[in-house]
Amino acid sequence: MVCDCENDLNFKKGDIVAVLEKVNEDWWKGCIQGTNIVGIFPKVYTKEIVFFVEALWDLNGDGEDDLNFKKGDIVAVLEKVNEDWWKGCIQGTNIVGIFPKVYTKEIVFFVEALWDLNGDDEDDLNFKKGDIVEVHEKVNEDWWKGCIQGTNIVGIFPQVYTKEIYGKCEECSQYNTGKNWCNVCNANQFQRKFDKWTSGNREIDEFIRQMQHNAEKYGEVIEWIPFDRLENVEYLARGGFSIVYKAKWIDGYIISWDNNEKIWKRRSQNCYVCLKKLDDSINKSVFLQEIKNQLKFRGKWAIALYGITKDPSKNEYMMVMQYALEGSLRKMLDNKFKELSWHDKISILLHIAEGLSEMHKNHFVHKDFHSGNIVNDSLTKPYITDFGLCGQIFEKNPEKIYGVIPVLAPETLSKRKYTQESDMYSLGMIMLEVFTSYPPFYNIPHDISLFTSICNGLKPEIKCEVPQLLKDLMEKCWNVEPRVRPTAEELKTQLSKYLNHYDEDNDELKEQIEAANELNKDFIQYDPSKMHPEAIYTSRLFPKPTIPKYDTFTSRQFDFEIPNNIGNIFLE
């Protein structure tokens, strides 16, 4: 992996990396074995082989290769040299060496049983709902080995039968509900301050208080953020039903309660945040529902949401969210497409497919899925945005269609059907942009002619050579028959296989990538200045034209020009 950021860790296939810190669910900090090189990297580029141990006593070795540590130090184990000696790196340092394993104990974590489990095999661990299990080993992704707390009963069990718990609260001795987070105690801390602030709107006040009271981890917390705690507010962009600003947040977001100092511990003070103001046509209930939806997926797939503020000069409420350094996926592709390898492109799409899969599992349909509603915090770290607005827009405009014409599925355009399958069609168009840099139908008006042509099976041109295995996946998403399109989970599985190089098609894909790179040597990247003036990639409402009912399509794929005298019926 080769990255261009100062803090990134570059490594080669086969390198061993000691994981020093899990920065978040997707990015880790580590040290390459045998070097002093430390940096952050996406965990999807690695497979986990290390575990952590805690030093039981001080150790001062005599050998040059010995690892010296103090009692209580945490050591990442890189290698089991033999039955008695291990090699590791002290967490938070670049110090690597060997040590006798007897000087350490493996760190366990705890899980709570969600259901009764009665296994059939001799090695299975049987437990009752509510039992606390010490996890000793992750046998594989699905099965763990552990011991019921307070007993000597050890066995393996499916991790899906449990949920992770995070030690006990120092104040009330109950199990924490998240990392350094006790729901009961922290809810009380929030409640003590309920009368110290107000948004000026009763519905918003009650919403924030409810979210704070129910938060089981810091990622579920939102705050009322006074506007005077935001500096250097500047306009960024306008979407279909929102305006986005950039600002610097003085305080940073809450991560835990400091029981000694009696204050909230915070992270990312004086960091840039994104302020999103919804149009006046969107009522407060929908505004709050979008926040709920975004919090549900916050962290791994959805951009972090920190709270709500109000610009007193304009009397406008705004969401306060994580600022994505690269901007929208579309903007990132315009600026940095040439920096992306095929591996990077697959990684981007894998993250997007993972997020969409999680949403679909929760019976959520995005309905407005396009590259402007995905933002990138780094080249290969996309987040999905804009949740839940479509519902009210449709209620107010029952005879209209909402979205970006080139990415809407034929059944959406002709029948106003928004489904998980139509989300997958839209994802197929996002794949086209990631693979080629070109948005679909960039060089023609987005008018009634394009509308009806898509319903009749028109596909966008693929402007560069795409490896056939990836092209097949993309075009399957474009299929006019919704039932033929892959699910987000199926797409995620296939992209993951390609990314992690364990599928039997790996050699074939490598050959196709090499051939594509050779054929694309003279490829000209998309130039936004070449976009047709009536090509519109902002979500909008437009009337549903009368289109003959279709049963089958004749799929066509070509570039063409629309005569200048064809009018645009989509006038606001």
VOGU-3710 file (C-alpha; in Angstrom, 3 decimals, decimal comma):
1> mvcdcendln> 0,000/0,000/0,000  1,337/3,434/-0,954  -0,315/6,559/0,475  0,372/10,240/0,022  -0,544/11,588/3,462  2,177/12,406/5,981  0,699/10,232/8,739  -0,060/7,207/6,550  1,840/3,936/6,950  3,173/2,549/3,670
11> fkkgdivavl> 3,891/-1,176/3,489  4,310/-4,073/1,108  2,306/-7,273/0,836  3,525/-9,689/3,529  4,800/-7,018/5,947  3,910/-7,604/9,601  2,401/-4,567/11,324  2,029/-4,236/15,090  -1,312/-2,592/15,801  -0,667/0,124/18,370
21> ekvnedwwkg> -4,083/1,748/18,340  -7,482/1,231/16,726  -8,169/4,830/15,667  -11,702/3,940/14,612  -13,545/0,974/13,095  -11,768/1,334/9,764  -8,360/2,902/10,460  -5,603/1,566/12,717  -2,232/2,903/13,849  0,739/0,570/13,701
31> ciqgtnivgi> 4,447/-0,092/13,403  6,069/-2,235/10,696  7,846/-5,176/12,323  11,605/-4,646/12,590  11,431/-0,896/11,884  10,638/2,351/13,658  8,082/3,286/10,989  4,743/4,238/12,556  1,599/5,481/10,830  -2,099/4,910/10,213
41> fpkvytkeiv> -3,576/2,549/7,642  -6,994/1,156/6,572  -7,517/-2,181/8,336  -9,108/-3,627/5,174  -5,586/-3,755/3,703  -4,534/-6,269/6,379  -5,622/-9,419/8,138  -5,299/-9,548/11,910  -2,645/-11,883/13,316  -1,534/-10,069/16,485
51> ffvealwdln> -3,035/-9,961/19,966  -2,246/-7,994/23,089  -0,771/-8,996/26,432  -0,270/-7,126/29,697  3,057/-7,198/31,568  2,737/-8,886/34,965  6,182/-7,755/36,214  9,019/-5,459/35,192  11,416/-7,051/32,698  15,013/-5,955/32,098
61> gdgeddlnfk> 16,568/-8,344/29,610  20,291/-8,786/28,995  20,165/-9,512/25,263  20,258/-6,927/22,501  16,991/-8,236/21,081  15,170/-8,387/24,426  12,090/-6,252/25,023  12,211/-4,391/28,333  8,945/-3,296/29,893  7,289/-2,225/33,121
71> kgdivavlek> 4,500/-3,961/34,981  1,213/-2,943/33,370  2,674/-2,158/29,938  0,552/-3,348/27,015  2,469/-5,314/24,379  1,271/-6,130/20,861  2,409/-9,671/20,069  3,853/-9,886/16,567  5,172/-13,415/16,541  5,300/-16,552/18,695
81> vnedwwkgci> 9,035/-17,297/18,379  8,634/-20,612/20,219  6,540/-22,065/23,031  8,178/-19,835/25,644  9,283/-16,673/23,846  7,233/-14,132/21,918  8,142/-11,076/19,884  6,242/-7,845/20,351  6,050/-4,080/20,421  5,132/-1,946/23,437
91> qgtnivgifp> 1,882/-0,166/22,679  2,361/3,508/21,889  6,087/3,141/21,157  8,403/1,944/18,396  10,147/-0,506/20,755  10,209/-4,063/19,373  11,855/-7,111/20,969  11,460/-10,632/22,339  10,263/-11,552/25,826  9,280/-14,639/27,867
101> kvytkeivff> 5,526/-15,081/27,603  5,347/-16,113/31,274  5,959/-12,454/32,160  2,641/-11,507/30,588  -1,022/-12,402/30,527  -3,215/-12,222/27,469  -5,733/-9,404/27,593  -9,310/-10,566/27,479  -12,453/-8,621/26,810  -15,985/-9,406/27,848
111> vealwdlngd> -19,196/-10,168/25,998  -22,747/-10,656/27,211  -24,869/-13,546/25,955  -27,885/-12,330/23,999  -29,609/-15,728/23,936  -29,283/-19,188/25,472  -26,817/-21,417/23,644  -26,777/-25,206/23,823  -24,091/-26,530/21,498  -23,908/-30,085/20,201
121> deddlnfkkg> -20,129/-30,496/20,112  -17,816/-31,295/22,988  -15,831/-28,067/22,462  -18,880/-25,783/22,451  -19,469/-23,313/25,269  -23,034/-23,451/26,587  -24,444/-20,384/28,305  -27,643/-18,636/29,331  -28,908/-15,272/28,172  -27,201/-12,599/30,284
131> divevhekvn> -24,095/-14,659/31,111  -20,815/-12,722/30,945  -18,087/-14,454/28,931  -14,353/-13,653/28,985  -13,079/-13,852/25,406  -9,642/-15,484/25,239  -9,239/-15,947/21,503  -10,901/-15,025/18,223  -10,723/-18,406/16,491  -11,962/-16,842/13,246
141> edwwkgciqg> -14,337/-14,084/12,172  -17,392/-15,982/13,389  -16,243/-18,161/16,303  -14,576/-17,112/19,548  -13,153/-19,042/22,480  -13,907/-18,018/26,026  -14,772/-18,769/29,608  -17,967/-17,982/31,505  -17,027/-15,401/34,125  -16,531/-16,929/37,569
151> tnivgifpqv> -16,181/-20,488/36,264  -13,553/-22,725/34,691  -15,846/-23,606/31,787  -14,041/-22,913/28,515  -15,306/-23,476/24,991  -16,011/-21,964/21,603  -19,155/-20,084/20,631  -20,536/-18,056/17,691  -19,817/-14,378/18,365  -23,206/-13,425/16,887
161> ytkeiygkce> -24,804/-14,838/20,067  -23,109/-12,130/22,114  -22,539/-8,396/22,328  -19,315/-6,789/23,476  -19,228/-5,061/26,855  -16,593/-2,687/28,061  -15,668/-3,325/31,679  -17,381/-1,811/34,693  -18,152/1,804/35,475  -15,915/3,167/38,247
171> ecsqyntgkn> -18,807/5,133/39,708  -21,742/2,684/39,772  -19,957/-0,670/39,149  -22,413/-1,589/36,388  -21,094/-2,779/33,036  -20,266/0,031/30,638  -22,434/0,193/27,528  -19,581/1,490/25,335  -15,881/2,232/25,530  -15,451/4,366/28,691
181> wcnvcnanqf> -19,194/5,002/28,576  -21,808/4,214/31,234  -25,306/4,933/29,995  -26,784/5,331/33,497  -24,155/7,683/34,929  -23,659/9,734/31,784  -27,409/10,155/31,329  -27,477/11,619/34,841  -24,630/13,999/33,987  -26,484/15,238/30,927
191> qrkfdkwtsg> -29,743/15,566/32,861  -28,130/17,836/35,474  -27,472/20,366/32,694  -30,818/20,166/30,906  -31,948/23,491/32,396  -28,691/25,243/31,437  -29,343/25,384/27,699  -32,141/25,654/25,151  -32,328/25,689/21,375  -35,360/27,934/21,469
201> nreidefirq> -37,495/25,125/20,059  -39,232/22,698/22,391  -39,259/19,808/19,896  -35,517/20,116/19,277  -34,782/20,425/23,023  -36,724/17,248/23,781  -35,044/15,422/20,907  -31,503/16,292/22,060  -32,326/15,371/25,663  -33,795/12,037/24,601
211> mqhnaekyge> -30,734/11,211/22,479  -28,375/12,129/25,334  -30,389/10,108/27,834  -30,434/7,015/25,604  -26,821/7,166/24,324  -24,981/3,886/24,946  -21,690/5,118/23,449  -20,205/8,482/22,618  -20,995/8,067/18,928  -24,715/8,297/19,758
221> viewipfdrl> -24,434/11,628/21,578  -25,566/14,900/20,087  -25,355/18,322/21,738  -26,870/21,745/21,520  -23,918/23,748/20,168  -24,179/27,525/20,707  -23,402/29,387/17,495  -20,732/31,468/19,253  -18,696/28,248/19,705  -18,327/28,129/15,906
231> enveylargg> -15,797/30,357/14,157  -14,943/31,301/10,570  -18,257/30,167/9,072  -18,064/30,087/5,271  -20,381/28,924/2,483  -19,416/25,666/0,734  -22,186/24,436/-1,548  -25,895/24,084/-2,187  -27,673/20,759/-2,618  -31,185/19,929/-3,712
241> fsivykakwi> -32,823/20,929/-0,421  -29,934/22,119/1,731  -27,043/24,568/2,019  -23,689/23,464/3,430  -21,176/25,622/5,318  -17,745/25,062/6,824  -16,770/26,285/10,313  -14,268/25,732/13,110  -15,735/24,210/16,294  -13,885/25,412/19,368
251> dgyiiswdnn> -14,903/22,672/21,809  -14,751/19,374/19,901  -16,969/16,359/20,522  -17,623/14,432/23,748  -15,931/11,039/24,209  -16,340/10,295/27,955  -17,011/11,704/31,428  -13,994/12,493/33,635  -15,204/11,542/37,094  -12,193/13,143/38,792
261> ekiwkrrsqn> -12,345/16,504/37,039  -16,149/16,379/36,751  -16,045/17,476/33,119  -16,659/15,935/29,705  -13,534/14,732/27,951  -13,488/15,952/24,371  -11,612/15,256/21,161  -10,770/17,334/18,059  -10,934/20,779/19,646  -10,709/23,621/17,117
271> cyvclkkldd> -11,493/21,208/14,308  -13,364/22,018/11,122  -16,967/20,889/10,950  -19,668/20,968/8,315  -22,914/22,876/8,945  -25,945/21,707/6,997  -29,029/23,902/6,786  -32,215/22,379/5,335  -34,613/24,424/3,234  -37,597/25,989/4,975
281> sinksvflqe> -39,824/23,536/3,079  -38,490/20,733/5,300  -40,234/20,677/8,676  -38,511/20,113/12,023  -39,739/16,527/12,387  -38,042/15,494/9,138  -34,932/17,461/10,146  -34,751/15,438/13,369  -35,542/12,153/11,616  -32,570/12,635/9,304
291> iknqlkfrgk> -30,381/13,118/12,382  -31,732/9,863/13,862  -31,047/7,998/10,642  -27,529/9,376/10,388  -26,728/8,548/14,018  -27,889/4,988/13,431  -25,060/4,436/10,950  -22,542/6,935/12,357  -18,851/6,085/12,313  -18,305/3,347/9,803
301> waialygitk> -20,645/4,243/6,945  -22,234/7,585/7,789  -20,392/10,822/8,508  -20,235/11,671/12,233  -22,965/14,004/13,469  -22,147/16,047/16,568  -25,178/18,185/17,255  -27,491/21,041/16,305  -26,866/24,787/16,241  -28,765/27,916/15,213
311> dpskneymmv> -27,571/30,987/13,362  -29,282/33,760/15,383  -28,849/36,329/12,613  -30,903/34,212/10,197  -32,942/32,204/12,730  -31,840/28,991/10,950  -31,186/25,592/12,554  -28,289/23,544/11,222  -26,784/20,105/11,757  -23,152/20,087/12,910
321> mqyalegslr> -21,263/17,219/11,263  -17,767/15,922/10,627  -16,001/17,852/7,887  -14,921/15,593/5,017  -11,476/16,740/3,911  -11,857/15,687/0,266  -15,435/16,922/-0,104  -17,973/14,963/-2,113  -16,961/11,817/-3,966  -17,627/13,710/-7,197
331> kmldnkfkel> -15,271/16,515/-6,140  -12,587/14,043/-5,067  -12,750/12,279/-8,440  -12,445/15,611/-10,246  -9,379/16,562/-8,214  -7,531/13,314/-7,566  -8,726/10,593/-9,936  -5,222/10,057/-11,333  -3,960/9,191/-7,846  -6,346/6,242/-7,535
341> swhdkisill> -5,154/2,718/-8,308  -7,635/-0,017/-9,204  -7,136/-1,306/-5,669  -8,153/2,124/-4,335  -11,216/2,214/-6,588  -12,348/-1,211/-5,381  -11,753/-0,126/-1,772  -13,921/2,984/-2,221  -16,757/0,963/-3,724  -16,436/-1,737/-1,068
351> hiaeglsemh> -16,948/0,857/1,683  -19,971/2,268/-0,130  -21,442/-1,215/-0,681  -20,883/-2,051/3,005  -22,779/1,059/4,045  -25,635/0,447/1,643  -25,815/-3,202/2,713  -26,143/-2,174/6,358  -28,911/0,266/5,470  -30,784/-2,320/3,442
361> knhfvhkdfh> -30,508/-4,854/6,284  -32,251/-2,254/8,437  -35,027/-1,948/5,802  -33,829/1,497/4,769  -33,947/2,746/1,161  -31,801/5,795/0,431  -33,764/6,928/-2,674  -31,330/9,734/-3,578  -28,073/7,838/-4,010  -25,467/9,626/-6,126
371> sgnivndslt> -21,836/10,780/-5,925  -22,844/14,166/-4,515  -24,397/12,443/-1,493  -21,190/10,572/-0,684  -18,292/12,429/0,935  -14,657/11,395/1,302  -12,590/12,094/4,401  -9,583/10,644/2,546  -9,027/9,197/-0,910  -10,423/5,781/-0,011
381> kpyitdfglc> -12,707/6,580/2,947  -16,215/7,481/1,739  -19,264/8,183/3,903  -22,916/8,174/2,850  -24,946/11,323/3,598  -28,468/12,765/3,153  -30,799/10,392/4,986  -34,549/10,446/5,095  -35,410/13,656/3,259  -37,143/12,006/0,328
391> gqifeknpek> -40,137/10,842/2,351  -41,513/14,287/3,087  -40,580/15,592/-0,357  -42,700/12,815/-1,894  -45,594/13,452/0,483  -45,717/17,097/-0,551  -45,287/16,285/-4,245  -47,133/12,993/-4,883  -47,112/13,371/-8,668  -43,448/14,265/-9,016
401> iygvipvlap> -40,125/12,424/-9,072  -37,091/13,486/-7,048  -33,427/12,853/-7,718  -30,683/13,076/-10,340  -32,002/11,756/-13,668  -28,876/9,869/-14,891  -28,677/7,697/-11,759  -32,380/6,915/-11,347  -33,503/3,413/-12,273  -35,962/2,943/-15,163
411> etlskrkytq> -38,680/1,730/-12,794  -38,210/4,864/-10,664  -38,560/7,158/-13,660  -41,536/5,339/-15,157  -43,387/4,081/-12,093  -41,986/6,243/-9,257  -40,748/3,089/-7,506  -37,923/3,617/-4,999  -36,611/0,283/-3,725  -33,400/-1,369/-2,579
421> esdmyslgmi> -33,008/-2,546/-6,172  -33,227/1,034/-7,443  -30,518/1,992/-4,935  -28,352/-0,699/-6,544  -28,954/0,769/-10,001  -27,758/4,120/-8,651  -24,710/2,440/-7,112  -23,920/1,007/-10,546  -23,731/4,570/-11,885  -21,459/5,527/-8,980
431> mlevftsypp> -19,227/2,595/-9,983  -18,982/4,096/-13,473  -17,742/7,386/-12,014  -15,192/5,708/-9,743  -13,855/3,467/-12,537  -13,712/6,104/-15,301  -13,956/9,582/-13,669  -16,895/10,372/-15,993  -20,411/10,982/-14,614  -23,155/9,296/-16,652
441> fyniphdisl> -24,606/11,317/-19,537  -22,410/14,336/-18,811  -22,517/15,667/-22,400  -26,277/15,858/-23,049  -29,223/17,730/-21,488  -30,918/16,021/-18,573  -34,373/16,485/-20,022  -37,437/14,546/-21,171  -35,459/12,924/-23,975  -32,910/11,424/-21,578
451> ftsicnglkp> -35,707/10,551/-19,156  -37,539/8,448/-21,752  -34,333/7,029/-23,234  -33,292/5,607/-19,852  -36,752/4,047/-19,523  -36,155/2,470/-22,930  -32,855/0,955/-21,816  -30,225/3,581/-22,662  -26,904/3,076/-20,845  -24,029/5,559/-20,490
461> eikcevpqll> -20,807/5,171/-22,424  -17,839/3,612/-20,606  -15,071/6,060/-21,468  -12,015/3,948/-20,611  -10,986/0,309/-20,361  -12,381/-1,345/-17,237  -11,270/-4,851/-16,163  -13,964/-7,231/-17,390  -14,713/-8,735/-13,961  -15,384/-5,267/-12,561
471> kdlmekcwnv> -17,259/-4,177/-15,666  -19,545/-7,207/-15,387  -20,360/-6,301/-11,775  -21,130/-2,715/-12,735  -23,321/-3,624/-15,693  -25,209/-6,156/-13,608  -26,209/-3,262/-11,345  -27,473/-1,436/-14,460  -29,752/-4,291/-15,485  -33,215/-3,043/-16,393
481> eprvrptaee> -34,739/-5,977/-14,507  -34,514/-5,081/-10,798  -34,485/-8,739/-9,686  -31,334/-9,409/-11,745  -29,277/-6,728/-10,002  -27,023/-7,910/-7,179  -27,934/-7,006/-3,628  -25,625/-4,667/-1,749  -24,472/-7,631/0,350  -23,649/-9,666/-2,762
491> lktqlskyln> -21,737/-6,760/-4,277  -19,874/-6,240/-1,001  -18,864/-9,906/-0,891  -17,533/-9,895/-4,449  -15,622/-6,629/-4,070  -14,144/-7,877/-0,807  -12,862/-10,992/-2,560  -11,232/-8,906/-5,262  -9,717/-6,534/-2,719  -8,302/-9,144/-0,389
501> hydedndelk> -6,876/-11,402/-3,133  -8,216/-14,734/-1,965  -10,710/-15,458/-4,719  -9,880/-17,896/-7,515  -10,440/-15,086/-10,023  -7,546/-13,120/-8,543  -4,989/-13,983/-11,252  -7,549/-13,223/-13,920  -8,319/-9,846/-12,346  -4,623/-8,982/-12,111
511> eqieaaneln> -4,181/-9,719/-15,797  -7,235/-7,636/-16,655  -5,962/-4,708/-14,569  -2,561/-4,834/-16,261  -4,225/-4,904/-19,682  -6,550/-2,030/-18,744  -3,648/0,085/-17,502  -1,831/-0,483/-20,785  -4,867/0,472/-22,865  -5,574/3,528/-20,692
521> kdfiqydpsk> -2,135/5,115/-21,101  -3,580/7,867/-23,281  -6,871/8,090/-21,396  -8,156/11,643/-20,906  -9,740/12,202/-17,506  -13,137/13,857/-17,227  -12,999/17,638/-17,493  -15,928/19,337/-15,687  -15,725/22,238/-18,133  -16,902/19,843/-20,861
531> mhpeaiytsr> -20,185/19,143/-19,079  -23,292/20,125/-21,025  -24,859/23,294/-19,558  -28,167/21,466/-19,110  -26,632/18,432/-17,403  -27,776/18,736/-13,782  -26,303/16,570/-11,006  -28,153/18,244/-8,135  -31,235/16,457/-6,803  -34,447/18,146/-7,927
541> lfpkptipky> -38,167/17,651/-8,332  -39,587/17,143/-11,781  -42,961/16,083/-13,157  -43,568/12,476/-14,027  -44,132/12,361/-17,806  -46,532/9,935/-19,433  -44,430/6,998/-20,596  -45,842/3,833/-22,169  -45,732/0,907/-19,798  -42,741/-1,279/-20,559
551> dtftsrqfdf> -42,201/-4,983/-20,123  -38,779/-5,445/-21,666  -36,038/-3,145/-22,822  -33,672/-3,006/-25,694  -30,474/-1,972/-23,958  -28,384/0,553/-25,845  -25,071/2,152/-24,994  -23,644/5,109/-26,877  -22,654/8,781/-26,722  -24,886/11,148/-28,619
561> eipnnignif> -25,871/14,787/-28,911  -29,402/16,119/-28,440  -30,440/18,794/-30,999  -30,335/22,294/-29,533  -34,029/22,898/-30,175  -35,174/20,216/-27,731  -36,561/21,996/-24,695  -36,207/21,137/-21,055  -39,578/20,409/-19,463  -38,175/20,371/-15,943
571> le> -38,773/24,015/-15,133  -39,222/24,914/-11,511
//
